[in-house]
Amino acid sequence: MLDIQNSLAHPLVIRREDYTPPEWLVPETKLDFDLDPATTRVTAILSVTRNGDHASPLRLDGAGQKPLSVTVDGVAINDWRIDGEQLVIPLTGAAHVVETQVEIAPDRNTQLMGLYASGGNLCTQCEAEGFRRITYFPDRPDVLSVYSVRMTADQKHFPVLLANGDPVEQGDLEDGRHWATWHDPFPKPSYLFALVAGDLTVNRSSFTTMSGREVSLGIWVREADLPKTDHALKALELAMAWDETTYGREYDLDVFNIVAVDDFNFGAMENKGLNIFNSRYILADPDTATDYDYDAIAAVVAHEYFHNWSGNRITCRDWFQLSLKEGFTVYRDQGFSADQGSRAVRRIEDVRGLRASQFPEDSGPLAHPVRPESYQEISNFYTATIYNKGAELIRMMAAILGPEGFRAGTDLYFDRYDGTAATCEDFVTSMEEGGKVDLTQFRLWYSQAGTPRVSASLSQDGDRATLRLAQQVPATPGQPVKSPMVLPLRVKLFGAESGAALTDERLVLFEDTLDTIVFEGLAERAVLSINRGFSAPVVVETDRTAADLAFLSAHDDDPFARYEAMQQLMLDTLVASVEGRTDHEGVIAAVANTLADAALDLAFVAEAVLLPSESFIGDQMAVVDPEAIFRARETLRRDLGTRLEAQWRQAYARGEGQPYAYTPEGKGLRRLRSVALGYIAASGAADAADLAFAQFDSADNMTDRMGALTTLVSSTSDIRTTALDIFYSQYCDNPLVLDKWFQAQAQSSRDDTGAVVAGLAEHADFTLTNPNRARSLIGAFGANQRAFNTADGSGYRFLADQLIALDRLNPQTAAKLLPPLGRWRRFDAGRAELMRAELERIVRTPGLSKDLFEQASKSLEG
């Protein structure tokens, strides 16, 4: 085993228990930017006040800038010093005005943190600690300041100058330059600062708030992209109205601007009044964006807008409280999205995402609580646990409190902590007081990592049934022993003969290691429906038979529980197949029944008949066997395709000739059509490739085109290459669509996918400097369980090589692509040794960032 202690000096570990309030506060900040891509000069005037009785100097965080001058109360000083990455200024009084001047180079900022260049424009990203790359400042979330910003730039190259808050003044200068000033009256932490300068055009609208204020809305993009912004703008208007109706929250500035940029580490950023977005989550038209893209744009636009209250007006005291804003806001955007379309399908998608990313995180070396206890690099904690599991915690509290209690709790939280930097404890306390409940034990969800496992067994004696529950929270790194959690489980019983409900739905608060619930007066044998709506983020193991699961997949009145029963039936069948016991009849009958049910929403049908992913199947096994899982899944797909071919063709034909419309009905037709095409191809039908190519060639929208291309990419037909060439030729000048071209090939199930991906890494259009492009190839390949985990280790070497190269440019993105290597303990000894060797090679790399070092070293130790 590699001696990690000696391989690299450990970065400083930040611990939650060591939190202390800031020694100096900054009530007011004035910034002056002389903007230029090569050399930008930043003048910062900070009004600072001593916080408490101490004699400590002022310490300002900085990284990567050149300090030019420091003045205190208008007088230049020379006794300042640089300590590590901090500017230290000795101050004697209680309040001072400190002015610093620095130079930075945006066009050389490949980390995309701070002020950087993207597509000829200048923009910022400051969360979590990017503001220190712009100027010296106490860069922590509990230092809130009122900002005034002046920008000066060349008018030809940067005709648009935007910042937080509302515009104040603008003017022209004689040298071809111009200036603008902006003011944000709401105190905010430095991570919410934003600035954009560029050659942009705007799609404008307005929104009248519930109190009658008119807000000017604008989405700023390159002129050629303007026609692709209508969907995002409409989503913003819908989100503003939804937040007023659902939470009583009104927008508070006169303007709300969004800017789309191509180079961005995140999906988007909620900076006060000036949201900066990855263009992937703004630009859409039917020819270039899939239904999934449209849905994601609406969700992300809503998410960032909702942050105005859950994140901006109330921010985090420290970064350990990150889920305070992110988990709550994800819950809010999930509710918005559910109200815009199919609530059942939205819940299915949310849970699928949780299981695909957060459950493996919770069971691996990088497991951490929703409120972590320590970190080396905070950007590594922008995780599925913080976001998605954090949202599930809010959902559980909402279930426990009920609608009225939860609304009372959120109102209390917003009113009590407005304008402050709060904690997760503050939120839970508000829920307790507003909902009049005791959440003492529930707080364990914030401090304990790991996914609880629940064993549920239903026995019946005459008209009396007994449900026996047991829970266990697995050990995780640093937490070998766990206490029982509060699990709100929605439970209902159905009659096995009649299919009718035998009981009303009951919310069971399972708080102990063991519990027993009794049901009386049952007229027939009962079948258990449990964790309905996925009311708790747990793994449930039951003694239900395959017949029970098939019954629930046809009769359960909770859409998610119906979907879950089908998925469990498929999963049990696939795991048995991997172990050599093959019986597909139950799954085939259940899928046939679902396809024949005319009362079901087509989008729901499409989700219900999809087989669990290869990675999710692997998560159920003690040792992952990628080849055996792939063979078992492909065999079941083939049998489903062959035995139900007539139904698949009927489902496929329903979407033919339908004009494109972004409606719930249209989305359902297209989704089921793509699923049906996949099963037709899996059956080995002679016309499958021609059918897919005909759809690809005639499609009037990207959803149908990508559905066909995804099928062709995994085929052995020569038409595959023709389709890929046509797609590339048509979209090579559109970066977002070209990402789909890279991703589709990286996700292929062909035997040569690894070699294809290695070749694509050398393609002229592949670059590591753009996070979207890196994710589209490297990230997609790492998620392809079979292709990535070839027995010769070539996939592991490829990923490690790419991450080492990417780390030199963008450590944050590199670190987020490492987790597939961290799952080495789940595989056979040969693969495990090869994966571990690549992790050790990464850790030994000279000059490795603390971002990637933390992830790799924890993956080895955990």
Salt bridges, closest charged atoms under 4 A:
ASP32 OD2 - ARG150 NE 3.94
ASP34 OD1 - ARG177 NH2 2.30
ASP61 OD2 - ARG132 NH2 3.65
ASP73 OD2 - HIS96 ND1 2.86
ASP83 OD2 - ARG59 NH1 3.08
ASP83 OD2 - ARG81 NH1 3.97
GLU103 OE2 - ARG41 NH2 2.75
GLU127 OE2 - LYS325 NZ 2.85
GLU129 OE2 - ARG132 NH2 3.68
ASP139 OD2 - ARG132 NE 3.01
ASP142 OD1 - ARG140 NE 2.65
ASP154 OD1 - HIS157 ND1 3.00
ASP184 OD2 - LYS188 NZ 3.02
ASP225 OD2 - ARG222 NH2 3.28
ASP243 OD1 - ARG332 NH1 2.88
GLU250 OE2 - ARG213 NH1 3.88
ASP252 OD2 - LYS272 NZ 2.70
ASP252 OD2 - ARG313 NH1 2.64
ASP254 OD1 - ARG213 NH2 3.47
ASP262 OD2 - ARG222 NH1 2.77
GLU270 OE2 - HIS307 NE2 3.89
GLU270 OE2 - LYS325 NZ 2.81
ASP287 OD1 - ARG705 NH1 3.37
ASP291 OD2 - ARG670 NE 2.81
ASP293 OD2 - LYS740 NZ 2.50
ASP295 OD1 - LYS667 NZ 2.88
ASP318 OD2 - ARG317 NE 2.70
GLU326 OE1 - HIS303 NE2 3.18
GLU326 OE1 - HIS307 NE2 3.11
GLU326 OE2 - LYS325 NZ 2.50
ASP333 OD2 - HIS303 ND1 2.73
ASP333 OD1 - ARG346 NH2 3.66
ASP339 OD1 - ARG343 NH2 2.20
ASP350 OD1 - ARG346 NE 2.89
ASP362 OD2 - LYS389 NZ 2.86
GLU373 OE2 - ARG16 NH2 3.21
GLU377 OE1 - LYS850 NZ 3.60
GLU392 OE1 - ARG347 NH2 2.78
GLU392 OE1 - ARG395 NE 3.90
ASP411 OD1 - ARG249 NH2 3.72
ASP411 OD1 - ARG407 NE 2.91
ASP418 OD2 - ARG313 NH2 2.67
GLU425 OE2 - ARG443 NH2 2.85
GLU432 OE1 - ARG443 NH2 2.86
GLU433 OE1 - ARG416 NH2 2.68
GLU505 OE1 - ARG490 NH1 3.52
GLU505 OE2 - ARG532 NE 2.72
GLU520 OE2 - ARG464 NE 3.07
GLU541 OE2 - ARG453 NH2 2.74
ASP548 OD1 - ARG525 NH2 3.09
ASP556 OD1 - ARG532 NH1 2.71
ASP557 OD2 - LYS492 NZ 2.62
ASP557 OD1 - ARG532 NH2 2.77
GLU564 OE2 - ARG355 NH2 2.34
GLU579 OE1 - ARG581 NH2 2.53
GLU585 OE1 - ARG643 NH2 2.87
ASP597 OD2 - ARG562 NH2 2.97
GLU607 OE1 - ARG352 NH2 2.50
GLU607 OE2 - ARG671 NE 3.17
ASP619 OD1 - ARG823 NH2 2.55
GLU627 OE2 - ARG786 NE 3.12
GLU634 OE2 - ARG637 NH1 3.38
ASP639 OD2 - HIS584 ND1 2.68
ASP639 OD1 - ARG638 NE 3.94
GLU645 OE2 - ARG649 NE 2.83
GLU656 OE2 - ARG673 NH2 3.99
ASP687 OD1 - ARG649 NH2 2.80
ASP704 OD2 - ARG673 NH1 3.83
ASP739 OD1 - ARG773 NE 2.54
ASP751 OD1 - ARG786 NH2 2.59
ASP752 OD2 - ARG750 NH2 2.95
ASP765 OD2 - HIS763 ND1 3.70
ASP801 OD1 - ARG841 NH2 2.83
ASP828 OD2 - ARG831 NH1 2.76
GLU833 OE1 - ARG836 NH2 2.90
GLU838 OE1 - ARG841 NH2 2.69
GLU840 OE2 - ARG836 NE 3.94
GLU854 OE2 - LYS858 NZ 3.05
